[in-house]
Amino acid sequence: QVQLVESGGGLVQAGGSLRLSCAASGLTFSSVAMGWFRQVPGKEREFVAGINWSGGITKYADSVKGRFTISKDNGKNTVFLQMNSLKPEDTAVYYCAAARRLTYRVGLTTGEYDGWGQGTQVTVSS
């Protein structure tokens, strides 16, 4: 059974930084693509960043390009999201996701991911 546990969320002022972590178990972590999504009340869950099995390919939503960095430590079964220059509009619940059907490429839609964490709240104050 896939288990994904996020940590690192919290309250930060605009312009600040946070680093989210997602510890994975129950899957062959080194062979799957991973992603981060976010959701605010009343809106659909949206793609933030994704990474392929090796970490050699990454994709980002336009809204976070140049500010967020996704990385994957296959030795520790952990995926990270480094978030810099945070803005109030980045406030959301952030979810880690695993795409066990994907290896070489990065998934951009929720339907491509089949394992989800419980989410961690990120709040950016102005």
Secondary structure, DSSP 8 states (H G I E B T S, - for coil): --EEEEE--EEEETT--EEEEEEEESS-GGGSEEEEEEE-TTS--EEEEEE-TTSS-EEE-TTTTTTEEEEEETTTTEEEEEE-S--GGG-EEEEEEEETT-SSS---SGGG--EE---EEEEEE-
